[in-house]
Amino acid sequence: MKKLLPAILAILVVVLAVPLLSQLRGSGLTLGREAPDFTLGYLNSGGGVSLRELRGRVVLLNFWSAACPPCREKMPVMQRLYEDLRQDGFVVLAVNVNDLPALAREFVAQNGYTFPVLKDDGLVGRLYEVRFIPKTFLLDSDGVIRQIRVGALGEQEMRQMVEEWL
């Protein structure tokens, strides 16, 4: 039995370490890589959008919830950037996660946001490894990830981040 104990311990360590290490390893959502394509429906109307359709534009992809204070702080900044820069080839895609659609629609309407708001189907958030919100990706005009940020961003920081790639 004493001879088997080291082998059993080694196997136990490997079995426990593999899941932990796989959590630490990214799935390819890194700077300089192409963003995974997806198609989601608009929150407020019929139809939807595919990320691939937006090639040629700089995209700010933001995962948010109306129940998230940092998300609510970021939304007016995104609206101002959208208004100021959309004629230059900039688009905001705000992907709502975790809210009932009626609650999210009410929040968007009350605040007068005009950028595209999409409803996550549960798969896109996982595809983009959204564990905390707000989570923001900046994609260049070729669909390549140039920034990944978690948490609130100030207007100046967000504006500089976008303008660098326009």
Chimera marker file (.cmm) of the C-alpha trace (Angstrom):
<marker_set name="trace">
<marker id="1" x="0.000" y="0.000" z="0.000" r="1" g="1" b="0" radius="0.5"/>
<marker id="2" x="2.852" y="2.384" z="0.822" r="1" g="1" b="0" radius="0.5"/>
<marker id="3" x="4.232" y="1.852" z="-2.679" r="1" g="1" b="0" radius="0.5"/>
<marker id="4" x="0.926" y="2.864" z="-4.276" r="1" g="1" b="0" radius="0.5"/>
<marker id="5" x="0.396" y="5.987" z="-2.153" r="1" g="1" b="0" radius="0.5"/>
<marker id="6" x="2.714" y="8.295" z="-4.206" r="1" g="1" b="0" radius="0.5"/>
<marker id="7" x="1.101" y="7.163" z="-7.466" r="1" g="1" b="0" radius="0.5"/>
<marker id="8" x="-2.386" y="7.710" z="-6.073" r="1" g="1" b="0" radius="0.5"/>
<marker id="9" x="-1.433" y="11.169" z="-4.815" r="1" g="1" b="0" radius="0.5"/>
<marker id="10" x="0.094" y="12.082" z="-8.188" r="1" g="1" b="0" radius="0.5"/>
<marker id="11" x="-3.063" y="10.994" z="-10.016" r="1" g="1" b="0" radius="0.5"/>
<marker id="12" x="-5.209" y="12.934" z="-7.541" r="1" g="1" b="0" radius="0.5"/>
<marker id="13" x="-3.145" y="16.100" z="-8.042" r="1" g="1" b="0" radius="0.5"/>
<marker id="14" x="-3.443" y="15.828" z="-11.841" r="1" g="1" b="0" radius="0.5"/>
<marker id="15" x="-7.190" y="15.162" z="-11.687" r="1" g="1" b="0" radius="0.5"/>
<marker id="16" x="-7.721" y="18.216" z="-9.474" r="1" g="1" b="0" radius="0.5"/>
<marker id="17" x="-5.290" y="20.482" z="-11.350" r="1" g="1" b="0" radius="0.5"/>
<marker id="18" x="-6.631" y="19.962" z="-14.884" r="1" g="1" b="0" radius="0.5"/>
<marker id="19" x="-9.998" y="21.704" z="-14.327" r="1" g="1" b="0" radius="0.5"/>
<marker id="20" x="-8.299" y="24.562" z="-12.475" r="1" g="1" b="0" radius="0.5"/>
<marker id="21" x="-5.709" y="25.075" z="-15.186" r="1" g="1" b="0" radius="0.5"/>
<marker id="22" x="-8.353" y="24.962" z="-17.915" r="1" g="1" b="0" radius="0.5"/>
<marker id="23" x="-10.149" y="27.832" z="-16.144" r="1" g="1" b="0" radius="0.5"/>
<marker id="24" x="-6.970" y="29.892" z="-16.191" r="1" g="1" b="0" radius="0.5"/>
<marker id="25" x="-6.319" y="29.233" z="-19.858" r="1" g="1" b="0" radius="0.5"/>
<marker id="26" x="-8.134" y="31.613" z="-22.184" r="1" g="1" b="0" radius="0.5"/>
<marker id="27" x="-10.158" y="30.331" z="-25.090" r="1" g="1" b="0" radius="0.5"/>
<marker id="28" x="-8.680" y="32.713" z="-27.622" r="1" g="1" b="0" radius="0.5"/>
<marker id="29" x="-10.363" y="35.979" z="-26.628" r="1" g="1" b="0" radius="0.5"/>
<marker id="30" x="-7.121" y="37.860" z="-26.543" r="1" g="1" b="0" radius="0.5"/>
<marker id="31" x="-5.914" y="41.110" z="-28.002" r="1" g="1" b="0" radius="0.5"/>
<marker id="32" x="-4.995" y="40.788" z="-31.645" r="1" g="1" b="0" radius="0.5"/>
<marker id="33" x="-7.361" y="37.895" z="-32.352" r="1" g="1" b="0" radius="0.5"/>
<marker id="34" x="-10.504" y="38.037" z="-34.457" r="1" g="1" b="0" radius="0.5"/>
<marker id="35" x="-13.668" y="38.408" z="-32.389" r="1" g="1" b="0" radius="0.5"/>
<marker id="36" x="-16.048" y="35.446" z="-32.635" r="1" g="1" b="0" radius="0.5"/>
<marker id="37" x="-19.040" y="36.120" z="-34.873" r="1" g="1" b="0" radius="0.5"/>
<marker id="38" x="-22.572" y="36.013" z="-33.475" r="1" g="1" b="0" radius="0.5"/>
<marker id="39" x="-26.077" y="37.034" z="-34.433" r="1" g="1" b="0" radius="0.5"/>
<marker id="40" x="-28.497" y="38.458" z="-31.868" r="1" g="1" b="0" radius="0.5"/>
<marker id="41" x="-31.925" y="40.060" z="-32.023" r="1" g="1" b="0" radius="0.5"/>
<marker id="42" x="-32.572" y="43.691" z="-31.215" r="1" g="1" b="0" radius="0.5"/>
<marker id="43" x="-34.129" y="44.302" z="-27.813" r="1" g="1" b="0" radius="0.5"/>
<marker id="44" x="-36.664" y="46.882" z="-29.029" r="1" g="1" b="0" radius="0.5"/>
<marker id="45" x="-37.684" y="45.624" z="-32.445" r="1" g="1" b="0" radius="0.5"/>
<marker id="46" x="-37.675" y="42.728" z="-34.823" r="1" g="1" b="0" radius="0.5"/>
<marker id="47" x="-34.596" y="41.751" z="-36.717" r="1" g="1" b="0" radius="0.5"/>
<marker id="48" x="-31.104" y="41.606" z="-35.427" r="1" g="1" b="0" radius="0.5"/>
<marker id="49" x="-27.483" y="42.010" z="-36.290" r="1" g="1" b="0" radius="0.5"/>
<marker id="50" x="-24.519" y="39.805" z="-37.029" r="1" g="1" b="0" radius="0.5"/>
<marker id="51" x="-21.137" y="41.003" z="-35.868" r="1" g="1" b="0" radius="0.5"/>
<marker id="52" x="-19.687" y="40.057" z="-39.260" r="1" g="1" b="0" radius="0.5"/>
<marker id="53" x="-22.073" y="42.542" z="-40.943" r="1" g="1" b="0" radius="0.5"/>
<marker id="54" x="-20.270" y="45.365" z="-39.137" r="1" g="1" b="0" radius="0.5"/>
<marker id="55" x="-16.876" y="44.792" z="-40.760" r="1" g="1" b="0" radius="0.5"/>
<marker id="56" x="-15.469" y="48.095" z="-41.882" r="1" g="1" b="0" radius="0.5"/>
<marker id="57" x="-16.607" y="49.800" z="-38.671" r="1" g="1" b="0" radius="0.5"/>
<marker id="58" x="-15.018" y="50.118" z="-35.254" r="1" g="1" b="0" radius="0.5"/>
<marker id="59" x="-17.297" y="48.326" z="-32.772" r="1" g="1" b="0" radius="0.5"/>
<marker id="60" x="-17.652" y="48.896" z="-29.039" r="1" g="1" b="0" radius="0.5"/>
<marker id="61" x="-19.221" y="45.653" z="-27.805" r="1" g="1" b="0" radius="0.5"/>
<marker id="62" x="-20.529" y="46.090" z="-24.270" r="1" g="1" b="0" radius="0.5"/>
<marker id="63" x="-22.186" y="43.449" z="-22.064" r="1" g="1" b="0" radius="0.5"/>
<marker id="64" x="-24.427" y="45.090" z="-19.467" r="1" g="1" b="0" radius="0.5"/>
<marker id="65" x="-27.450" y="44.834" z="-17.176" r="1" g="1" b="0" radius="0.5"/>
<marker id="66" x="-29.860" y="47.488" z="-15.928" r="1" g="1" b="0" radius="0.5"/>
<marker id="67" x="-29.311" y="46.127" z="-12.410" r="1" g="1" b="0" radius="0.5"/>
<marker id="68" x="-25.556" y="46.869" z="-12.566" r="1" g="1" b="0" radius="0.5"/>
<marker id="69" x="-24.524" y="50.333" z="-11.250" r="1" g="1" b="0" radius="0.5"/>
<marker id="70" x="-21.224" y="50.518" z="-13.215" r="1" g="1" b="0" radius="0.5"/>
<marker id="71" x="-23.157" y="49.489" z="-16.350" r="1" g="1" b="0" radius="0.5"/>
<marker id="72" x="-25.676" y="52.286" z="-15.817" r="1" g="1" b="0" radius="0.5"/>
<marker id="73" x="-22.801" y="54.778" z="-15.381" r="1" g="1" b="0" radius="0.5"/>
<marker id="74" x="-21.216" y="53.684" z="-18.649" r="1" g="1" b="0" radius="0.5"/>
<marker id="75" x="-24.347" y="53.917" z="-20.822" r="1" g="1" b="0" radius="0.5"/>
<marker id="76" x="-24.538" y="57.749" z="-21.125" r="1" g="1" b="0" radius="0.5"/>
<marker id="77" x="-20.853" y="57.818" z="-22.095" r="1" g="1" b="0" radius="0.5"/>
<marker id="78" x="-21.502" y="55.224" z="-24.794" r="1" g="1" b="0" radius="0.5"/>
<marker id="79" x="-24.459" y="57.291" z="-26.054" r="1" g="1" b="0" radius="0.5"/>
<marker id="80" x="-22.334" y="60.446" z="-26.361" r="1" g="1" b="0" radius="0.5"/>
<marker id="81" x="-19.588" y="58.549" z="-28.195" r="1" g="1" b="0" radius="0.5"/>
<marker id="82" x="-22.151" y="56.975" z="-30.508" r="1" g="1" b="0" radius="0.5"/>
<marker id="83" x="-23.663" y="60.359" z="-31.333" r="1" g="1" b="0" radius="0.5"/>
<marker id="84" x="-20.255" y="61.995" z="-31.843" r="1" g="1" b="0" radius="0.5"/>
<marker id="85" x="-18.495" y="59.270" z="-33.818" r="1" g="1" b="0" radius="0.5"/>
<marker id="86" x="-21.023" y="57.134" z="-35.685" r="1" g="1" b="0" radius="0.5"/>
<marker id="87" x="-20.570" y="59.185" z="-38.865" r="1" g="1" b="0" radius="0.5"/>
<marker id="88" x="-16.875" y="58.218" z="-38.695" r="1" g="1" b="0" radius="0.5"/>
<marker id="89" x="-17.589" y="54.485" z="-38.839" r="1" g="1" b="0" radius="0.5"/>
<marker id="90" x="-18.159" y="53.767" z="-35.142" r="1" g="1" b="0" radius="0.5"/>
<marker id="91" x="-20.945" y="51.620" z="-33.736" r="1" g="1" b="0" radius="0.5"/>
<marker id="92" x="-21.965" y="50.572" z="-30.248" r="1" g="1" b="0" radius="0.5"/>
<marker id="93" x="-23.503" y="47.155" z="-29.635" r="1" g="1" b="0" radius="0.5"/>
<marker id="94" x="-24.899" y="46.939" z="-26.109" r="1" g="1" b="0" radius="0.5"/>
<marker id="95" x="-25.667" y="43.297" z="-25.286" r="1" g="1" b="0" radius="0.5"/>
<marker id="96" x="-28.083" y="42.988" z="-22.391" r="1" g="1" b="0" radius="0.5"/>
<marker id="97" x="-27.499" y="40.048" z="-20.056" r="1" g="1" b="0" radius="0.5"/>
<marker id="98" x="-29.508" y="38.807" z="-17.079" r="1" g="1" b="0" radius="0.5"/>
<marker id="99" x="-32.452" y="41.254" z="-17.365" r="1" g="1" b="0" radius="0.5"/>
<marker id="100" x="-36.024" y="40.482" z="-18.253" r="1" g="1" b="0" radius="0.5"/>
<marker id="101" x="-36.534" y="42.012" z="-21.713" r="1" g="1" b="0" radius="0.5"/>
<marker id="102" x="-39.308" y="44.328" z="-20.438" r="1" g="1" b="0" radius="0.5"/>
<marker id="103" x="-37.039" y="45.735" z="-17.724" r="1" g="1" b="0" radius="0.5"/>
<marker id="104" x="-34.176" y="46.313" z="-20.163" r="1" g="1" b="0" radius="0.5"/>
<marker id="105" x="-36.526" y="47.946" z="-22.727" r="1" g="1" b="0" radius="0.5"/>
<marker id="106" x="-37.889" y="50.266" z="-20.038" r="1" g="1" b="0" radius="0.5"/>
<marker id="107" x="-34.367" y="51.272" z="-18.954" r="1" g="1" b="0" radius="0.5"/>
<marker id="108" x="-33.289" y="51.991" z="-22.541" r="1" g="1" b="0" radius="0.5"/>
<marker id="109" x="-36.470" y="53.980" z="-23.308" r="1" g="1" b="0" radius="0.5"/>
<marker id="110" x="-36.338" y="56.033" z="-20.096" r="1" g="1" b="0" radius="0.5"/>
<marker id="111" x="-32.789" y="57.083" z="-20.859" r="1" g="1" b="0" radius="0.5"/>
<marker id="112" x="-33.237" y="57.676" z="-24.591" r="1" g="1" b="0" radius="0.5"/>
<marker id="113" x="-30.401" y="55.444" z="-25.774" r="1" g="1" b="0" radius="0.5"/>
<marker id="114" x="-30.318" y="55.220" z="-29.563" r="1" g="1" b="0" radius="0.5"/>
<marker id="115" x="-27.423" y="52.825" z="-30.151" r="1" g="1" b="0" radius="0.5"/>
<marker id="116" x="-28.279" y="49.211" z="-31.011" r="1" g="1" b="0" radius="0.5"/>
<marker id="117" x="-29.259" y="47.167" z="-27.944" r="1" g="1" b="0" radius="0.5"/>
<marker id="118" x="-29.287" y="43.401" z="-28.286" r="1" g="1" b="0" radius="0.5"/>
<marker id="119" x="-30.619" y="40.664" z="-25.997" r="1" g="1" b="0" radius="0.5"/>
<marker id="120" x="-28.150" y="37.915" z="-25.170" r="1" g="1" b="0" radius="0.5"/>
<marker id="121" x="-29.448" y="34.451" z="-25.909" r="1" g="1" b="0" radius="0.5"/>
<marker id="122" x="-27.236" y="33.063" z="-23.133" r="1" g="1" b="0" radius="0.5"/>
<marker id="123" x="-24.666" y="31.755" z="-25.576" r="1" g="1" b="0" radius="0.5"/>
<marker id="124" x="-22.925" y="34.955" z="-26.639" r="1" g="1" b="0" radius="0.5"/>
<marker id="125" x="-22.042" y="35.924" z="-23.067" r="1" g="1" b="0" radius="0.5"/>
<marker id="126" x="-20.406" y="32.522" z="-22.655" r="1" g="1" b="0" radius="0.5"/>
<marker id="127" x="-18.683" y="32.821" z="-26.018" r="1" g="1" b="0" radius="0.5"/>
<marker id="128" x="-17.185" y="36.130" z="-24.863" r="1" g="1" b="0" radius="0.5"/>
<marker id="129" x="-16.339" y="34.771" z="-21.395" r="1" g="1" b="0" radius="0.5"/>
<marker id="130" x="-18.552" y="37.300" z="-19.614" r="1" g="1" b="0" radius="0.5"/>
<marker id="131" x="-18.276" y="36.510" z="-15.916" r="1" g="1" b="0" radius="0.5"/>
<marker id="132" x="-18.426" y="40.086" z="-14.650" r="1" g="1" b="0" radius="0.5"/>
<marker id="133" x="-20.172" y="43.126" z="-16.083" r="1" g="1" b="0" radius="0.5"/>
<marker id="134" x="-19.792" y="45.562" z="-17.581" r="1" g="1" b="0" radius="0.5"/>
<marker id="135" x="-17.401" y="43.857" z="-19.950" r="1" g="1" b="0" radius="0.5"/>
<marker id="136" x="-16.347" y="45.827" z="-23.005" r="1" g="1" b="0" radius="0.5"/>
<marker id="137" x="-14.531" y="44.812" z="-26.156" r="1" g="1" b="0" radius="0.5"/>
<marker id="138" x="-13.228" y="47.238" z="-28.737" r="1" g="1" b="0" radius="0.5"/>
<marker id="139" x="-13.016" y="45.708" z="-32.205" r="1" g="1" b="0" radius="0.5"/>
<marker id="140" x="-11.193" y="47.349" z="-35.084" r="1" g="1" b="0" radius="0.5"/>
<marker id="141" x="-12.672" y="47.620" z="-38.573" r="1" g="1" b="0" radius="0.5"/>
<marker id="142" x="-11.385" y="44.122" z="-39.401" r="1" g="1" b="0" radius="0.5"/>
<marker id="143" x="-13.157" y="42.592" z="-36.400" r="1" g="1" b="0" radius="0.5"/>
<marker id="144" x="-9.941" y="42.159" z="-34.413" r="1" g="1" b="0" radius="0.5"/>
<marker id="145" x="-10.070" y="42.581" z="-30.612" r="1" g="1" b="0" radius="0.5"/>
<marker id="146" x="-8.049" y="45.653" z="-29.663" r="1" g="1" b="0" radius="0.5"/>
<marker id="147" x="-9.207" y="46.234" z="-26.069" r="1" g="1" b="0" radius="0.5"/>
<marker id="148" x="-10.898" y="44.155" z="-23.379" r="1" g="1" b="0" radius="0.5"/>
<marker id="149" x="-12.075" y="45.954" z="-20.263" r="1" g="1" b="0" radius="0.5"/>
<marker id="150" x="-14.079" y="44.863" z="-17.247" r="1" g="1" b="0" radius="0.5"/>
<marker id="151" x="-15.707" y="47.524" z="-15.097" r="1" g="1" b="0" radius="0.5"/>
<marker id="152" x="-16.594" y="51.154" z="-15.583" r="1" g="1" b="0" radius="0.5"/>
<marker id="153" x="-14.611" y="53.401" z="-17.921" r="1" g="1" b="0" radius="0.5"/>
<marker id="154" x="-14.473" y="57.169" z="-17.836" r="1" g="1" b="0" radius="0.5"/>
<marker id="155" x="-15.515" y="59.158" z="-20.873" r="1" g="1" b="0" radius="0.5"/>
<marker id="156" x="-12.030" y="60.395" z="-21.719" r="1" g="1" b="0" radius="0.5"/>
<marker id="157" x="-10.528" y="56.916" z="-21.455" r="1" g="1" b="0" radius="0.5"/>
<marker id="158" x="-13.290" y="55.374" z="-23.565" r="1" g="1" b="0" radius="0.5"/>
<marker id="159" x="-13.088" y="58.147" z="-26.175" r="1" g="1" b="0" radius="0.5"/>
<marker id="160" x="-9.293" y="57.773" z="-26.513" r="1" g="1" b="0" radius="0.5"/>
<marker id="161" x="-9.656" y="54.016" z="-26.784" r="1" g="1" b="0" radius="0.5"/>
<marker id="162" x="-12.172" y="54.343" z="-29.657" r="1" g="1" b="0" radius="0.5"/>
<marker id="163" x="-10.526" y="57.220" z="-31.499" r="1" g="1" b="0" radius="0.5"/>
<marker id="164" x="-7.223" y="55.340" z="-31.640" r="1" g="1" b="0" radius="0.5"/>
<marker id="165" x="-8.823" y="52.805" z="-33.986" r="1" g="1" b="0" radius="0.5"/>
<marker id="166" x="-11.064" y="55.064" z="-36.097" r="1" g="1" b="0" radius="0.5"/>
<link id1="1" id2="2" r="1" g="1" b="0" radius="0.2"/>
<link id1="2" id2="3" r="1" g="1" b="0" radius="0.2"/>
<link id1="3" id2="4" r="1" g="1" b="0" radius="0.2"/>
<link id1="4" id2="5" r="1" g="1" b="0" radius="0.2"/>
<link id1="5" id2="6" r="1" g="1" b="0" radius="0.2"/>
<link id1="6" id2="7" r="1" g="1" b="0" radius="0.2"/>
<link id1="7" id2="8" r="1" g="1" b="0" radius="0.2"/>
<link id1="8" id2="9" r="1" g="1" b="0" radius="0.2"/>
<link id1="9" id2="10" r="1" g="1" b="0" radius="0.2"/>
<link id1="10" id2="11" r="1" g="1" b="0" radius="0.2"/>
<link id1="11" id2="12" r="1" g="1" b="0" radius="0.2"/>
<link id1="12" id2="13" r="1" g="1" b="0" radius="0.2"/>
<link id1="13" id2="14" r="1" g="1" b="0" radius="0.2"/>
<link id1="14" id2="15" r="1" g="1" b="0" radius="0.2"/>
<link id1="15" id2="16" r="1" g="1" b="0" radius="0.2"/>
<link id1="16" id2="17" r="1" g="1" b="0" radius="0.2"/>
<link id1="17" id2="18" r="1" g="1" b="0" radius="0.2"/>
<link id1="18" id2="19" r="1" g="1" b="0" radius="0.2"/>
<link id1="19" id2="20" r="1" g="1" b="0" radius="0.2"/>
<link id1="20" id2="21" r="1" g="1" b="0" radius="0.2"/>
<link id1="21" id2="22" r="1" g="1" b="0" radius="0.2"/>
<link id1="22" id2="23" r="1" g="1" b="0" radius="0.2"/>
<link id1="23" id2="24" r="1" g="1" b="0" radius="0.2"/>
<link id1="24" id2="25" r="1" g="1" b="0" radius="0.2"/>
<link id1="25" id2="26" r="1" g="1" b="0" radius="0.2"/>
<link id1="26" id2="27" r="1" g="1" b="0" radius="0.2"/>
<link id1="27" id2="28" r="1" g="1" b="0" radius="0.2"/>
<link id1="28" id2="29" r="1" g="1" b="0" radius="0.2"/>
<link id1="29" id2="30" r="1" g="1" b="0" radius="0.2"/>
<link id1="30" id2="31" r="1" g="1" b="0" radius="0.2"/>
<link id1="31" id2="32" r="1" g="1" b="0" radius="0.2"/>
<link id1="32" id2="33" r="1" g="1" b="0" radius="0.2"/>
<link id1="33" id2="34" r="1" g="1" b="0" radius="0.2"/>
<link id1="34" id2="35" r="1" g="1" b="0" radius="0.2"/>
<link id1="35" id2="36" r="1" g="1" b="0" radius="0.2"/>
<link id1="36" id2="37" r="1" g="1" b="0" radius="0.2"/>
<link id1="37" id2="38" r="1" g="1" b="0" radius="0.2"/>
<link id1="38" id2="39" r="1" g="1" b="0" radius="0.2"/>
<link id1="39" id2="40" r="1" g="1" b="0" radius="0.2"/>
<link id1="40" id2="41" r="1" g="1" b="0" radius="0.2"/>
<link id1="41" id2="42" r="1" g="1" b="0" radius="0.2"/>
<link id1="42" id2="43" r="1" g="1" b="0" radius="0.2"/>
<link id1="43" id2="44" r="1" g="1" b="0" radius="0.2"/>
<link id1="44" id2="45" r="1" g="1" b="0" radius="0.2"/>
<link id1="45" id2="46" r="1" g="1" b="0" radius="0.2"/>
<link id1="46" id2="47" r="1" g="1" b="0" radius="0.2"/>
<link id1="47" id2="48" r="1" g="1" b="0" radius="0.2"/>
<link id1="48" id2="49" r="1" g="1" b="0" radius="0.2"/>
<link id1="49" id2="50" r="1" g="1" b="0" radius="0.2"/>
<link id1="50" id2="51" r="1" g="1" b="0" radius="0.2"/>
<link id1="51" id2="52" r="1" g="1" b="0" radius="0.2"/>
<link id1="52" id2="53" r="1" g="1" b="0" radius="0.2"/>
<link id1="53" id2="54" r="1" g="1" b="0" radius="0.2"/>
<link id1="54" id2="55" r="1" g="1" b="0" radius="0.2"/>
<link id1="55" id2="56" r="1" g="1" b="0" radius="0.2"/>
<link id1="56" id2="57" r="1" g="1" b="0" radius="0.2"/>
<link id1="57" id2="58" r="1" g="1" b="0" radius="0.2"/>
<link id1="58" id2="59" r="1" g="1" b="0" radius="0.2"/>
<link id1="59" id2="60" r="1" g="1" b="0" radius="0.2"/>
<link id1="60" id2="61" r="1" g="1" b="0" radius="0.2"/>
<link id1="61" id2="62" r="1" g="1" b="0" radius="0.2"/>
<link id1="62" id2="63" r="1" g="1" b="0" radius="0.2"/>
<link id1="63" id2="64" r="1" g="1" b="0" radius="0.2"/>
<link id1="64" id2="65" r="1" g="1" b="0" radius="0.2"/>
<link id1="65" id2="66" r="1" g="1" b="0" radius="0.2"/>
<link id1="66" id2="67" r="1" g="1" b="0" radius="0.2"/>
<link id1="67" id2="68" r="1" g="1" b="0" radius="0.2"/>
<link id1="68" id2="69" r="1" g="1" b="0" radius="0.2"/>
<link id1="69" id2="70" r="1" g="1" b="0" radius="0.2"/>
<link id1="70" id2="71" r="1" g="1" b="0" radius="0.2"/>
<link id1="71" id2="72" r="1" g="1" b="0" radius="0.2"/>
<link id1="72" id2="73" r="1" g="1" b="0" radius="0.2"/>
<link id1="73" id2="74" r="1" g="1" b="0" radius="0.2"/>
<link id1="74" id2="75" r="1" g="1" b="0" radius="0.2"/>
<link id1="75" id2="76" r="1" g="1" b="0" radius="0.2"/>
<link id1="76" id2="77" r="1" g="1" b="0" radius="0.2"/>
<link id1="77" id2="78" r="1" g="1" b="0" radius="0.2"/>
<link id1="78" id2="79" r="1" g="1" b="0" radius="0.2"/>
<link id1="79" id2="80" r="1" g="1" b="0" radius="0.2"/>
<link id1="80" id2="81" r="1" g="1" b="0" radius="0.2"/>
<link id1="81" id2="82" r="1" g="1" b="0" radius="0.2"/>
<link id1="82" id2="83" r="1" g="1" b="0" radius="0.2"/>
<link id1="83" id2="84" r="1" g="1" b="0" radius="0.2"/>
<link id1="84" id2="85" r="1" g="1" b="0" radius="0.2"/>
<link id1="85" id2="86" r="1" g="1" b="0" radius="0.2"/>
<link id1="86" id2="87" r="1" g="1" b="0" radius="0.2"/>
<link id1="87" id2="88" r="1" g="1" b="0" radius="0.2"/>
<link id1="88" id2="89" r="1" g="1" b="0" radius="0.2"/>
<link id1="89" id2="90" r="1" g="1" b="0" radius="0.2"/>
<link id1="90" id2="91" r="1" g="1" b="0" radius="0.2"/>
<link id1="91" id2="92" r="1" g="1" b="0" radius="0.2"/>
<link id1="92" id2="93" r="1" g="1" b="0" radius="0.2"/>
<link id1="93" id2="94" r="1" g="1" b="0" radius="0.2"/>
<link id1="94" id2="95" r="1" g="1" b="0" radius="0.2"/>
<link id1="95" id2="96" r="1" g="1" b="0" radius="0.2"/>
<link id1="96" id2="97" r="1" g="1" b="0" radius="0.2"/>
<link id1="97" id2="98" r="1" g="1" b="0" radius="0.2"/>
<link id1="98" id2="99" r="1" g="1" b="0" radius="0.2"/>
<link id1="99" id2="100" r="1" g="1" b="0" radius="0.2"/>
<link id1="100" id2="101" r="1" g="1" b="0" radius="0.2"/>
<link id1="101" id2="102" r="1" g="1" b="0" radius="0.2"/>
<link id1="102" id2="103" r="1" g="1" b="0" radius="0.2"/>
<link id1="103" id2="104" r="1" g="1" b="0" radius="0.2"/>
<link id1="104" id2="105" r="1" g="1" b="0" radius="0.2"/>
<link id1="105" id2="106" r="1" g="1" b="0" radius="0.2"/>
<link id1="106" id2="107" r="1" g="1" b="0" radius="0.2"/>
<link id1="107" id2="108" r="1" g="1" b="0" radius="0.2"/>
<link id1="108" id2="109" r="1" g="1" b="0" radius="0.2"/>
<link id1="109" id2="110" r="1" g="1" b="0" radius="0.2"/>
<link id1="110" id2="111" r="1" g="1" b="0" radius="0.2"/>
<link id1="111" id2="112" r="1" g="1" b="0" radius="0.2"/>
<link id1="112" id2="113" r="1" g="1" b="0" radius="0.2"/>
<link id1="113" id2="114" r="1" g="1" b="0" radius="0.2"/>
<link id1="114" id2="115" r="1" g="1" b="0" radius="0.2"/>
<link id1="115" id2="116" r="1" g="1" b="0" radius="0.2"/>
<link id1="116" id2="117" r="1" g="1" b="0" radius="0.2"/>
<link id1="117" id2="118" r="1" g="1" b="0" radius="0.2"/>
<link id1="118" id2="119" r="1" g="1" b="0" radius="0.2"/>
<link id1="119" id2="120" r="1" g="1" b="0" radius="0.2"/>
<link id1="120" id2="121" r="1" g="1" b="0" radius="0.2"/>
<link id1="121" id2="122" r="1" g="1" b="0" radius="0.2"/>
<link id1="122" id2="123" r="1" g="1" b="0" radius="0.2"/>
<link id1="123" id2="124" r="1" g="1" b="0" radius="0.2"/>
<link id1="124" id2="125" r="1" g="1" b="0" radius="0.2"/>
<link id1="125" id2="126" r="1" g="1" b="0" radius="0.2"/>
<link id1="126" id2="127" r="1" g="1" b="0" radius="0.2"/>
<link id1="127" id2="128" r="1" g="1" b="0" radius="0.2"/>
<link id1="128" id2="129" r="1" g="1" b="0" radius="0.2"/>
<link id1="129" id2="130" r="1" g="1" b="0" radius="0.2"/>
<link id1="130" id2="131" r="1" g="1" b="0" radius="0.2"/>
<link id1="131" id2="132" r="1" g="1" b="0" radius="0.2"/>
<link id1="132" id2="133" r="1" g="1" b="0" radius="0.2"/>
<link id1="133" id2="134" r="1" g="1" b="0" radius="0.2"/>
<link id1="134" id2="135" r="1" g="1" b="0" radius="0.2"/>
<link id1="135" id2="136" r="1" g="1" b="0" radius="0.2"/>
<link id1="136" id2="137" r="1" g="1" b="0" radius="0.2"/>
<link id1="137" id2="138" r="1" g="1" b="0" radius="0.2"/>
<link id1="138" id2="139" r="1" g="1" b="0" radius="0.2"/>
<link id1="139" id2="140" r="1" g="1" b="0" radius="0.2"/>
<link id1="140" id2="141" r="1" g="1" b="0" radius="0.2"/>
<link id1="141" id2="142" r="1" g="1" b="0" radius="0.2"/>
<link id1="142" id2="143" r="1" g="1" b="0" radius="0.2"/>
<link id1="143" id2="144" r="1" g="1" b="0" radius="0.2"/>
<link id1="144" id2="145" r="1" g="1" b="0" radius="0.2"/>
<link id1="145" id2="146" r="1" g="1" b="0" radius="0.2"/>
<link id1="146" id2="147" r="1" g="1" b="0" radius="0.2"/>
<link id1="147" id2="148" r="1" g="1" b="0" radius="0.2"/>
<link id1="148" id2="149" r="1" g="1" b="0" radius="0.2"/>
<link id1="149" id2="150" r="1" g="1" b="0" radius="0.2"/>
<link id1="150" id2="151" r="1" g="1" b="0" radius="0.2"/>
<link id1="151" id2="152" r="1" g="1" b="0" radius="0.2"/>
<link id1="152" id2="153" r="1" g="1" b="0" radius="0.2"/>
<link id1="153" id2="154" r="1" g="1" b="0" radius="0.2"/>
<link id1="154" id2="155" r="1" g="1" b="0" radius="0.2"/>
<link id1="155" id2="156" r="1" g="1" b="0" radius="0.2"/>
<link id1="156" id2="157" r="1" g="1" b="0" radius="0.2"/>
<link id1="157" id2="158" r="1" g="1" b="0" radius="0.2"/>
<link id1="158" id2="159" r="1" g="1" b="0" radius="0.2"/>
<link id1="159" id2="160" r="1" g="1" b="0" radius="0.2"/>
<link id1="160" id2="161" r="1" g="1" b="0" radius="0.2"/>
<link id1="161" id2="162" r="1" g="1" b="0" radius="0.2"/>
<link id1="162" id2="163" r="1" g="1" b="0" radius="0.2"/>
<link id1="163" id2="164" r="1" g="1" b="0" radius="0.2"/>
<link id1="164" id2="165" r="1" g="1" b="0" radius="0.2"/>
<link id1="165" id2="166" r="1" g="1" b="0" radius="0.2"/>
</marker_set>
